[in-house]
Structures are given as C-alpha cells and as structure tokens.
C-alpha cells in the first residue's frame, strides 16, 4: 500500500516576526506541497502563546485561506480542540470549509493539554479534571456527528441541550413541520445545521492521542488516530492497541496501521552535521517546551530507566532525541528511518514537520524540497507533477 504523506504546519514565532510574515511562510509551504504531490497539510490550534512556540489560534481560518490558494491538497487540523468550542458553531465552520474546498477537509479533534488555554476558553474543559474533560469531548463529538448526518437533530446531555427547551418558533415564511416543531404548541423539537458537509456522511475524523486509554477509546468510537512522539517500540504497542480495539469493535481483522497517522520531526540536509546545525537546537528548544509538562517519559522505550538527575530535563539533548524519534539527517538516513516505520508498524499515513521555532524559512523550504525530490518517490507510486530541482 502506498503511503500518504502530509505536512504538519505548526506555525511558530520564536523570533517575533510580523504575524503577516508567519502567514506568508505557511502559504509558501502549502502552495509548494499542493503543486508537488503531497496528500495533505495540517494546522494546529493553540492560544495565548506570547512566547512564540505555537502561534496558530484557528486552524479552520488558516485552512480556509489555504483552500483558496490550492487545488488538490487535503486540509486538516491537528487539531481542533473541540472542548473549547461551541459544538454547533464548530460543526457549521467545518462544514463550510468542506464546501469551500470541494470536500478536501480532514477533521482533527483533541481534548486540549494546556490549562492556560482551557480555563480561559471553556472552564468546563479544565484539564485538571480529566474525567469531566473526557465527557465533554465525547459529548461534543456526538453533537458534531449528529449535526453533520441528520437533517434535523436533538440532543440532551450533561453540557448541552439542543434545541433550547420550550423555545417557541413560529414564522409565516417557515412552514410548520413535524420534522422540527410540535404542531400543537409550536415548541421547537429539533434544529438543523447549515451547511451540511460536502463529504458524506462527514469528513474523516482524526483524534490526536497519547495515552493507551485514549487510543483504545478512539478505536471504539470509530475515529482515526494521530500520534507523535513515542519510539518505534512504544508505537508498536500502541498500534496494536488500536488494531485490537478496532477489530473487536468492527468485527473484522483490521490490518496493522489502518486508521493511524504518525507525525515525525523532519529536517534534511546534505550531511548529518548540517541538519543538526541548521535545526537541531530549535527542535530541542521546542521539546523543552513540551517536556516541561510531560517529562521525558514519552520518549522512553518499554522497560527503559533513565539515570536520576537533579532536574527532570537534564538529559534532554539533540543526541537523546535523535536516536528515538527524529528524522534529521541526510536523504539516505531519512529513507532508512521511514522504511523502519513501514516495516515495524505497517505505517500508512505520515506527517512531517520542519518549520521549528527559529528555523530560517529558506532552510525549512530546502528541507521540504529535498524530502519531496529525494524521499517521497521511495514511498509513493510516482510524482504527479514535475518537481523542480533544489537550488
């Protein structure tokens, strides 16, 4: 099976560029990928990051701009933090983008990981109460699916009730119908979200997951998974969790790797040393940001014990990360590491990221072009367009 390859465009602004420059650089990446046979591009959702590590507050707005500038590439979110959103408004916005793009949307969903974001966008999504956060996530997901697949729908849950109880609807230009109103009382029974998605019954849904419990639950909910950090050995265990849960839920033998996308940090240069020089410290800085909360546990192999250190991130370095999960180096090295992912995981969907905080845009683009010219042909049938040689 041919691998589908996407670009994970986590826009950052560590060097405090004008925001219009950040947007222009994201457009450069998207337009290049669209013209050169990439399958998808994905934007993130983060808020209040004045530090500059994560600077895209709305992946749907970014996707709308990109949809107008591209023709083929699929447009995803990794992810919409759906616990922060009003579910009906989110259903409308995603469906609108799906129509604007003629059905090119991949819907990414997540629960949120930063308390600074959750408490200021939806107090019900407080990540300190994981049980409540999970219930809110699943209820929001249920409403999205109802809104996209039912002409008129109703919902009564812990967090949301639609339509609003006892709401009277009567309008001379709205013919009464049992489909949505009680004809005796004129109380609204159901509501309808406009537009419906272009893709039927709705666009593909992907959940950004980390824990084994979330992976298993995603499989049982019938949605795809996006994973990121773990080593190949840990990923193999997690791919098997998803495969087994999906097989049980769907009463079939689901192949390894089906329904899973892996994100990997990528930087290609003419030598291993040059890749480290141009983007190594920038990648490590981003991981310092992430591992401040997570620690180094997500990077460890099964049964591995790290030496005790005074501070939890004392071991975090380029060499520590590189051997575990980074696609940094020469074309030959990157091909070898992706071949390992295919061999061990039957990987079918890969996203790569190169525009790390502080990396020069021209260096990022050259890495992307080297990947396109020299690596992608090994994992895709053939390029559909003529790729210009890297200058």
N, C-alpha and C positions, 0 to 999 in steps of 0.2 A: 504494500500500500504506500502511495506517495505521501510524503509528509507535507502538512500545511504549515506555512511559516508566516508569522505575524511580527509586527514591530510594537514593542511596549514603550509608548511615548510618555514616560513620567517626566513632565516638564519641571525643571528646577531653575532656581535663580540665585545661586550661592554668591555670584559676583555682582549682584544688584544691577543687572542690565535694565534698560527701559522695558516695560512689560510688552510693548509692541514688538521689540526685538525677539523676545521669547516666542511670541505668536508666529513671527516670520520664520523662525528656525523650525518650529513644529510643522509649519506648512511646507517648508523645503523637504523635510523628511517624508511627509505624507505624499506629496506630489511625486517625488522620486520613486517611492515604493509602489505607488499606483501604476507608474509607467513601466516598472521593471519586475512585474510578475509576483510581487508579494501578495499574500492572500488577505491580510488584514492589518489594521493599525488600531491600537488600543490607548485610550486616555484614562487618566486617573481622577479621583475626587479626594481632595484634601483641603482643609480650611485653616486660616489663621497662621500660616507658616511664614511669619515675617523673617525667619532665619534664612529661608530660601531653599530648603530641602525639597519641598513639594509645593508647586505653585499653580496647579490647575484646580479651580474650585468647582467647575461644572463640566464634566466630560461630554454632556449632551450638547452644550453650546459649541464646544470645540468640534464635536463630530458634525454638527450642522454646517460649520464653516468649511470643514474638510469635504463634506459630501458635495458641496457646490463647486469644489475645485478638482474633483476626481471623477473617474468613470466606472472603475471596476472594483477597487479595493473595498473589502468589508470593514465596517466601522464599529469598534467595540468599546466597552467601558470596563476597566479593570481597577476599580469597579464603581458603579453607583452604590453609595452607602445608603441602602433603602430604608434603614431605620431612622434616617434624618429627614426623609421626605414624606409629604402627604401622598398616600398611595395613589389616589385618583389623579392628582396633578402629574405624578411621575408616569402613570400609565398613559396619560394624554401626550406628554412630551416625548416619550419613547416611540409611541405610535406615529406621532407627527414626523419624527426623524426617519422612521422606517418608510413612510410615504415619500418624504423629500428625497430619500436616497434610492427609491425604487427597490426597496427590500434588501438593503445591504447591512442591516443592523445586527450585531451580536450583543445581547444584553448581559452585562456583567453585574452581579449583585454581591453585596457583602454586609456584614453586621457592624463594622467600624472597630477600630482598635485604640483610638486616642480619646481620652477623657476630655481633653480641652475642646475637641470638636463636638462630642456628643452632648455635653451639658449645655452648650450654647446654641445647639440646633434643635435638639429634642430631648428634654430632660428624661423622658421615658426610655431613652436609648442608653442611659448611663452604663458604661462598660463595667462598673464596679458590681452591678447586679446582672451577672451573666445569664441567669435563668430568665429574667424579665426581658433582657435584650434578645435572647433567642426566640422567646414567644412573640415579641414584636416583629422580629424578622420574618418568622413564618406566617404571621397574620398578614403582613404587608405583601408578601409573595403570593399568598392566596388571593388577595384582592386584585393584584396585578393580573393574575391569570383569569379571574372572573371577568374583569373589565375588558380584557382582550378577546375573550372567547364567547361571551354571552351578549346578545343584543340588548337586553335589559337584565340587570342583576341586583341582588340584595345581599347584605352582609351584616351579621350581628356578631361582634367579637368582644374581646377584652379591651381593645384600644379604639376600635372604630365601629360605627353603625351607619350603614347606608341603605336606603335614604334616611335622612333625619326623621325621627319618629313624629307622627301626627302632622307632617307638613302637607298643607292643602295646595293642590295645583289645579288651577282652572284658568284656561285662556282660550279665547274664541278661535285663535289660529292653531291651537293644539288639540286636534280631535281626541276625545277621551277614548281610552282603550284599556281593556282588562290586562293587557300586557304590562302596564306600568302604573295604573291608578285604580283605586277602588271606586267603581262607578256610583255607588250609593253615597259615599262620604267625600269623594274627591281627594282622599288621602293618597299621597304618593306611595306606591308599593315597591317600585324598582326605579333605577336610574340607568342611563345609557352614556357610555364614554365615547366621544367623537374626537378624532377618527379612530376606527379600528386599524390594527396593524396591516401593513401591506402583505407581510408574510403570514401564512395561515398554518396552524391556528394562532401562532405568535412567533416572534423571532426566537432563535436559540437562546437559552438561558445558561449562564455560567456563574458558579459561585466561587469566589476567592476563599480558599480553605487552608487551614493549617493543621488543626488537631485531628487525630483519628476519628473522634466522635463526629466532628463536622463533616468529614469525608463520607462516613457511613450514612449520615443523615441526608446529605446531598443526593447520594445514590438512591435512597429510598423515596426522596421527593421527586425523582426523575429529572434532575438537572445535572449539567456538566460541572466539572471542577477545573479550577486554575490553581496550580501550586508553584512555589518559587524556590525557597532557599535550600531544602534538605539535600544531603548527599545522595548518591545513586543507591546505596544500600538502604537508606531510610525510605527513599522514594519507592523502592521495590516493594517494601512492606505496605506502603500507603496505596500504591496502585492496586495491590492485591486486596486490600480492604474495600476499595471502591468496586473492583471487579466482582468480588464475592457478594457484596450487598446488592449491587445492581442485578447480578444473576438471580439472586433469590427474589428480588422484587419483581423482576420482569419474567421470571420462569423460563429463562434461557441461559445458555452458556455464553456470557459476554466475554469477548476477547480482551486480553490484557491491553491496556492503553486506550481502549474505546472510551470516549467521553471525557478525556483528561487532556489539559493543556499545561505545559511546563514553561515557566519564564526562566531565562538564564541571562546573566550579565555577560555582555559580549564586547570585546574590543580586539580588532585585528590590526596588526601592523606588520612591517617587513621582518621583524625579529621579536623574540620573546621579550628582550630587554626594552625594545621601543614601546611595546604595548604597555609594559609596566610604567615606563617613564611618562607616557602621554596621558594615561588614565588610571594608573594604579592607586595613587594616593586619593584621588577623587572618589573612587569606588569604596576604598576603606573608610573614608570620611562618612559616606552615606551609611555604611554598615554600622559605624559608631552611633549614628542617629537611631537606627533601627534597634540595635542591640542594647541600647541604654535601657529599654524596657524588657526585651526578650532574653538578654544574656546571650551566651554562646551555645546554649542547648540545641537550638535548631540546626546548627552546623555540625553536630557531632554524629559519629557513626554508632550503630547499636552496640551497647556494652562499653563504649569508649569512656574513659575517665580522664579528665584534664587535670594537670597539676594545679595545686592550690596557689592562688595569687592574692595579693593584697586587695586589688580591685578586680571586679568581675570581667573587665575588658582588657586586662593587661596582656592577654595572649592574642588579642585581635591585631592582625597584621596582614599584609599582602600575601605572604607565604602561607599563613594559616588558612586564608580564604581560598587561595588559588587552587590548591590541590583538592578542595572539597566541592566547589560548585561554580567556578568561574571559567568562562570561555574567553580567556585572554591569551593572546599569543599570535603565532603565525597561522596562515591558512591551513597548513598541514595539521597543526595541533588542534585547531577548532574542528576540523573534519573528523579527526580521531575521537574527540570527546563526544561529538554528536553521534557518531557511529556506536559508541558505547551506550549512549542513551537509547538508541534504537534496539541494540542487541539485548540489553538488560530489561528494558521497560516496554518494548514494542511502541515506542513513542510515536504518536501520530500528529500531534499538534505542538509546535514550538513557538514561543515568543522570545525575542531577544531585545536587549536594551543597551544602548551605547551613550546616550546623552546624559552622563552622570553630572552631578553638581560641580561646576567649574571646568569641565572639559571644553576645549575650544570647539566651536561649531564645525570648523573646517576639518578638524581631526575626527570628529564624530562622523561626518559625512564620508570621509575617506574610508573609515572602518566599515560603514554600511555598504559602500560601493565594492569594497574588496569582498565582503560577505556575499553580495549579490553576484558578482562575476565569478568568484573562485569557489565558493562553498555551496551556494544554493543548487547549482547544476548537479551536484552529487546526490541531492535528496529530492529533487523534483524532476519530472519527466523531461521537460525542456523549457527554456525561456520562451515566452510568447512574444517578446519584443526584443529588438536588437539593443544590447546593453553597450553603452559607450565605455571605452577603456578608461581605467582610472588614470588620472593625470599625475 
